[in-house]
Amino acid sequence: MVEKLTPRLQKQSTFMREPLQVGLKLAATLRFLATGNSYPSLQYSFRVEASTICKFIPEVCKAIIAVYKDEVLRCPKTEEEWKEVAARFSSRWNYHNCLGAVDGKHIAMKKPPNAGSYYYNYKGFHSIVLMAVADATYKFLYVDVGAEGGASDGGTWSNCSLHDAVEKNRAGVPQPEPLPNDDQPVPYHFVGDDAFALRTWMMKPFSHRSQVLRERIYSYRLSRARRVVENAFGILCHRFRCFLTTMHQHPDTINLITMCACVLHNLIIMRYPHAISEVDREDPDTHDLIPGGWRTDRHLQGLLPLTGHHTQKDAKDQRDYLSHYYMSPAGAVPWQERMVVAP
C-alpha cells in the first residue's frame, strides 16, 4: 500500500517533499490509522519526534484526500448513476429502487478546550458524527463528517448537503419506476433504520409491535438491504482501529483523519473487492444470517440513531404498498416467511 500510494501523493504538497522521506510519512500515517497508537508511541517505531508526527499526519491525510477522493468517493449525480446503484441492490439484496443505505456513527474524542457540551452526546462521551450512505458493496457513496456529537439527532441528517439536494430535487434522483413484475411506479428511495424520518425518498421498517405478516416481511427485506451501511462502518473500524480509541486531536484534524479513512476504505474495496472478510454473511442454502466479526468486537461504538420528524401520509402509503408487493408473488423470495415467523 505504501509503495503504491507514495508516487501520486508526492506531487500534492510541498510539505510532502521536505527532507523527511515521503514513504516514512505515509507509513507512519497508515500505522496510526491502522492501530490508533499515540504519537509518542509512533515516534519510537519510526524514530521521528512526536511533535513532527503531529504536524505531518494531517498533511498526509489532506494529500490522500486530494489525490483519491474524486476518484473513489463520488456521490452519484445523474439518473444513470443512481440506477446503477439501485441495480446492485436489486441483484445482491433483492430490494428494488434503492439509492443507498443511510446511517451515522459517533467518533469518540477527547473534549476540546472551551467546547462546553457541544460535542457531548447522549451516549455519555464527546464525539463528532460520521454520516454516510453506502451502496450494495459496502462502499461509501456519500460521507458527511464533523457534526458535533451534542447536536440534535434529527438535525444531523437534515443538515447534510445530500438531504438538502434530495429535498429540493437537485440530486439527480430518477423518476419513479415500477418494481420488477409490477406496473405501479414507485419512487427511488434510501433505506434507514427506525429512527429516520419516513419520506417517499426514505423508507424505514415498521416500528409498531403488532405487525402483521406482510409488515414483518417488509421490515426484514428492508433491513436486509440496510445492513450494508452497518457493515461498512464495521469494516472501517476493523481496518482503521484508530476509531476504536478516544482520539485526542483537534476536531478539524479528526475530521481530516475520518475523511481520509473513508477514502482509503473505498480505494481498498474498489481495488481488492475480495479482501472483505468481516461483514455479515448469509448461508447460501438457508439464508440465515452469519454475523460479521466486527459485531463481536466490544470496542466498536454503536450506530447513531436519528429522531425527531413527522411522517408523511404519502410515505406511509408507499411503505404500505411496498409491504404488499414484497409479500406478493411478484416481489417475494422463497425464504422470507421462514425468516420472520417464529419457530
N, C-alpha and C positions, 0 to 999 in steps of 0.2 A: 504493500500500500504506500509506504513512504517513498519508494523509488518511483512509483507511477505518478504520484501527486506532485513531487518536487519540481520538475521542469516547468510546468504551467504556472505554479504558484510563484516561482522565482521572478517572473515578469511583472507581477502585480503591484509590488510595493518596494519603495526604496529601502524601507526598514528590513525587508526580507533579503536585501542584497548587502547588508552590513557584514563586517568581518565574521561574526559568528555564523557557522555553516547553516545554510537553509535546511538541509536534511536534519540537522540536530534540532533546530527549532520545531520543525514539523514532527519529528519523533517525540519530542517532549510534550507537544500539544496533544498528539494522539494518545500518548501514555496517560496524560491527565484525563482525557475524555474516557478512556477505556477503564481506568481504575478509580478515578476520583482522589488520587493521592494528593496530599497537601504540597504546596510549593517547596517548603523546607525538605520534605521527603524526596521530591524530584531533583533537588539540587545535588543530592548525594549520588543519585543514579546517573545524572548527566554532567556532573561537575560544572554546573552553571549556578551562579548565585540566585537565590530565591527572588531577590529584587529584580533581576534581569528576566527571569521566567515570568514574573508578574507583568512585565511590560510587553513581552513578545507573544504571549498566548492570545490576547485579544487581537493583535495584528495578524497572526496566522489564521485565526478564525475569520477575520474580515477577508483575507485573501482567498480562503476556501469558498466563502460565500460568493465573492465577486466572480470567481472562475466558474463555479459549478451550478449556482442557484438557477440561473436562467435555463440551463440545460436539463436539470433533473427535478427541479421543484417549481413547476409552472402550472398554474391553475388553468383549466380549460376555459376558453373564451368564445368558442363557436359552437353551433349546434352539432356539427360533426364530431368535435372533440368530446362533448358531453355524451353523445350517443355511443361513442366507443367505450366510455366508462360504464354506461348502462348495460352495454352488450356483455361486458365481462362479468357484471353482477348476475345477469341472466344465466349465462353459461356455467358460472362457477358456483353460485349460491342460490339459483332458482328463484331469484327475486327480481322483478322486472321494473323498468322505468326508474331505476335508482341512480342518482347522481353521485352518491358517496355516503359514507358513514361518518357522523359528526360526534365528537366528544371532546372533553377537556381534561387536563391533568395539572395538578399543583406541583411546582418545582420548589422543593424546600430550600430556604435560605436563612442566613443569619439576619437578624433585624438590622436594617440600615440605620445610621445615625439620624436622629431627629425625625424618624419616619412615623412616629405615633402608631396608630392602629391601621394605617393604610394597607400594609402587607399582611396583617394578621387575619388568618382565615378561620372559618367555622370549625376546622379540624383541630385548632389549637396550636398552630405554628405559623411562621411567616413564610410567604411564598409569592412567586409570580405564577401566572397561568399560561399554560401552553394549550391553545385551542387549535384543533386540527380536523381536517376532512381527509379520510383515507379511501383509496379505491379497493377493488376486489383482491388485489395482490399485495396488500399491506403497505402500499406506497402512499406517501402523503401528497395529496393534490393541493392542499392549501394549509398554511400554517400562520397563526397569529400569536405572537409572543409578547409578553410584557405587561399584561393587565395585572393590577395589584390584587393579591390574594384576598384582601379585605373588601374588594369591590362587590357590589350586589351581584348575585349569581345570574339573575336574568339579564343584567346589563352587559355581562362579559361577552356573550354570544351576539347580542343585538348591536353591540358597538363594533363588531368586526366588519371589515370592508366587504367581505363576501355576502354577509347578511344584508347589508345595505344595497349591494348591487342586485341581489335577487329580488328584494322587496320592490326596487324601482325598475325592474325588468331591464337591467343593463348587463346581466351576467351571460347572455347568450344561451339561456336555457331553452331547449327545444319546445315546440308547441306540443300539447297533449296528443298522445297516440294510443291506439288500442293495445291492450296486452295480448300476448300470444293466444290464439284460438278464440279471440273475442272481438267484438265490434264497437265497444264503448270507449271513446277516448278518455285516457287517464293522464293527469299532469305528471311530468317528470318530477321527482322529489328526492330529498335527502332522507336518511333514516337516523333516528336518535333514540335515546332511552326515554323513560317515562318523565324525566324532569324537563324535557324540552317542550316549548310551546307548540301545540298542534297547529299546523298550517297546511294548505293544499300542497305546498312545496316542502313540508317537513312532516313526515309520518313517524308515529311512535306507537309502542304497544298499548293495548287496552289496559287500563290501570285498576278498574274495579275488580273486586274479588269474585263476584258471582258471574264469571264469564261463561257464556255458552260455548259449545264445542268450536264453532267457527271462529269465535273471538280468540280462543286459546290457540287455535291453529295459526291464525294470522299473527298473533304475538310471537309464536315460535318461528314462523317464516321470516318475519321482520328481524327478530333478534339474531337469527342465523346470519343474516347479512350485516347487521350492526356490529357483530363481534369483531369484524376485521379491524376496527379502529382501536378496540381494546388490545388486540393482539399486536397492532402496530406500536402502541405505547410499550407493550411488554417487550417486544424485540428491541426497541430503542433503549430501554433501561437495562436490559441484559447485556446489550452490546456496549453501551456507554454508561458505565456504572458510576460516573460522577453524579448521575441523577438519583442514586441511592444514598447519597450523603446529604448533609446540610451544607450548601455552598456558602462560602464566605466572601465572595467577590461583590463588587458594586452591582446593583440591579442592571445597569446598562451592559456590564460585562457578562452577566448571567444571560441576558437576552441574546448576546452575540454567541455565547457558547451553545445555547439551546438551538438557535437557528442553524449554527454550523453542524451540530449533531444531526438535525433533521435532514440537512442537505447530504451529509455522508450516509445516513440511513437509506435515502433514496438511491444514491450512487451505488451502494453495495447491492441493493435489490435489483437494480437495472443491469449491473454487470455480472452479478453472481446470483441469479434467481433461485438456484437450488441450494443455497447456503443457509436457508431459513430452517431452523430446527426447533425453535422454542414455542411455536404457535400452537393454538388448539387444532386438533385434527378430528376427523370423523372416520369411524370404522367404515371401510368401503362396502361391507356387506350389510351391516346393521344400521349404519349412520348414527350410532351412539357417539356422544362427544367424548373425546380423549383430551383432557385439559393440557394446555401447553406448560412447559417447565416454568415459565415466568409466573404462573399463578401460584406456585408453591413457594415463591420467594417472599419471605416475611418482610423484607426490606422495601418491597415495592409499595409506593403510596397509592391510595385509592384514586379512582377517577372522579372528576369534578361534576357533581350534579348541578343542573341549572333549573331555576324555578321562576315563577312569577308572571306568567302571561295567561290571558284568557284564550280559550279555544274558539274556533270559528265554526259556524254551522256547516259551511261548505266543506271544511276539512273533516268534520265528523262524518258527513255524508260520504265523503270519498273513502275514509277508512272503513266505514261500514260496507261500502261496495267492494272494496278490496278483500274484506273478510269473507264475503260470499264468493268472490272469484277464486280465492285460494282454497276454498272448500269444494268448489265445483270440479267436475271432470276436466274443464278447460285449464285450470291452474293448479290442480292438486299434484302432489308427488306421493308415491306409494307408501312411504314410511311415516308420513306426518301424523296420522292419528295415533300410532303406537308411541310417538314421542310426547304426546300431550295428555294421553289417557293414563291415569294411574293404574299399575298392575293389580 
